[in-house]
Amino acid sequence: MNDLPAVWEATNHVFSRAGVTPLTLDEFRAEFTLPFKVFYDRFLPDIPMEQLETWFHGHFEKVRDSVDALPTARRFLEFCRDRGLRLFVLSTVQETHFQRQADLHAFSPFFEKCYLGVNDKRLRILAILEENRLHPSSTLFVGDMTHDIETARHGKVASCAVLTGYNRLGQLRAARPDLIVEHLGELLEVLTQNDLSLPANHDLTGRTQGTRPVATVGALIFDPQGRLLMIQTQKWSHRWGIPGGKIHYGEPSLDALRREVREETGLEIDEIRLEMVQDCIASQEFYQEAHFLLLNYTCRCREPAKVQLNEEACAYRWVTWEEAYALPLNQPTRLLLDTVQRRMDSADAPKEPIPHVMTPPAARQD
């Protein structure tokens, strides 16, 4: 479940009641930790936990409807059920909140047992393993916080960090999980490809070391008013960039570009122009240790310019050039912006934002 917005809002309500300045979402994700007492002792050391809990849960009831299932959660749960994998929940969430969400999304039947309202998961993991006769070597603990990785280590089980939650990539990477995935759908793919195991000689993404560079396409998209589309993603350390993705085997690059833009934004594009090709090798901004060959394009979207993000992105903005440069951009996107702007500013270049370039008929997918 994605309860981050609701927990953030309820926590800020607690701060307000205590006369403390509320946290921005970025500040909250950087500071929030488990167990709760460690977090509250840092900001509100003089207020009893009972009072803090009363304020928090009283407000959480008002914002609980904003909690929703993560996009790939049901597919992952169905995969585990179909493969005969035993599923358990170990969570700090109170039973009343959990049961309401589980009933709403019909998730309860997937789980063998749920351990709820646990403030420090490290103190329960060993007893849960023993009670359910779970062998550590065949158990995977999946979570979105460093506390989850520490819990897995305490139980001597494998750990998988997911980027769709509270802690950012840098925090999770520093905790050294056995695996990092963007979302549960990617974990499903890793388990499928490796016969329900973590592959030997793998990096934090489950990728076998020594793979070849991966060709990708990405587009700096202009709307009819000349604004640029910027996308914020978890996998690029929550930095802003452009939509794009991998080219499938046998797929022309322009077809791949149209498909990726359509999947990630819901937009259709024309006036496509290849701007540059970049090497992106083991970027620390990216959640995988990978070597990408980036084919970077510019294009214009068709009207209406209505963006519909998929699960890979968490936010988007239509921005001016100045606003784009003010964002925390990933490095490949910043280099692309610099390259396009130099071309546009050159004396012999056309002054329109994007010169009209016809897509070869063989590559069109209108």
Residue, then its C-alpha position, 0 to 999 in steps of 0.5 A: m500500500n502507498d500510505l506515505p502521503a497519509v502518514w506524512e500528513a498525519t505526522n505534520h498534524v502531530f508537529s503542528r499540535a506540538g508547535v513544531t514546524p511541519l516537514t516538507l515531503d522531502e524532509f520527511r522522507a530523509e528524516f523519518t525512521l523506525p522505530f517511531k520512538v527514535f524519530y519522535d525523540r529527535f523532534l518531540p522529546d518532551i511529549p509522551m508517546e501516548q499523546l503523539e499516538t493519539w494525535f497521529h491516529g486521530h488525524f490518520e482517520k481523516v486522510r485514510d482514504s488517500v491510501d491506495a494499492l501500489p500499481t504492481a502489488r496485486r500482480f506480485l501477490e497473485f504471482c506468489r500465490d500461483r507459485g505456492l510461495r508463503l506470504f506473511v506481513l510484518s508491519t508497524v501499521q495498526e490492525t484496524h488500518f491494515q484490515r480496512q485496507a486489506d478488505l478494500h483491496a481483497f488482499s487478506p486471502f494472500f497472506e498466511k499470517c499478519y504481524l501488525g502494530v510492531n514498533d521494532k521489527r527486529l525484535r520479532i523476526l526470529a520468533i516469526l521464523e521459528e513459529n512458522r518454520l521458515h528457513p532463513s536461506s529460503t526466506l526473503f524480507v521485502g520492505d521500503m525502509t532501512h529498518d526493514i533491511e536491518t530486520a532481515r539482517h537480524g533474522k539472517v534472511a535475504s533482503c529486498a529494498v523497494l523504491t516505492g516507499y519512504n526511504r530514498l535510493g541513497q539511504l537504501r543503498a547504504a543499508r546494503p540490501d541483497l537486492i534493490v528493485e524499482h517496484l514489486g513488478e520488477l521483483l517478480e521479473v527477477l524471481t521469474q528469471n532466476d527460478l525463484s532465487l536470487p542469482a549468484n554473482h549479482d549486483l544489488t539489482g539482481r543483474t548478473q555482472g558482466t552484461r553488455p551495454v543496454a540501448t535506450v531511447g528518451a525524448l525531450i518533449f515540447d508541448p504546443q506552447g513550447r514548454l518542456l516535459m520533466i518527469q520525476t522518478q524513484k530510480w534516478s534518485h528522485r531526480w528529474g529527467i525525460p521519459g524513455g526506456k529500453i529498445h526491444y530486440g528487433e524494434p526500430s528505435l523510433d518505434a521504441l521511442r513512441r512506445e515508451v513515451r506512450e506507456e510512460t506519459g500517454l502522449e503521442i509525439d511527432e516532429i522527432r529529431l535525434e539530438m545526441v547519443q550518450d554513454c551512461i556508465a555506472s551512474q550513482e544517480f541510477y538505482q542499477e549499476a548499468h551501462f546505458l547507450l542513450l539515444n536522446y531525441t526532441c519531439r513535440c506532443r500532439e494535442p491535447a497534451k494530457v499526461q497520464l503517468n504509469e507506475e515508473a514515475c511519481a510526478y511530472r511538470w510542464v516547465t520553461w527552460e529556466e524552470a527546467y534548469a532550476l530542478p534537480l536534474n539527473q546528469p544525462t538530462r542536464l547534458l541533453l538540455d545543454t546540447v539542445q539549447r546550444r543548437m537552438d542558440s547557434a546562428d545558423a540553426p532554425k529558431e523554432p523550438i523543434p525543427h519539423v522532421m518527418t518520421p520515416p513511413a516504415a517507423r510510424q505507428d500512428 
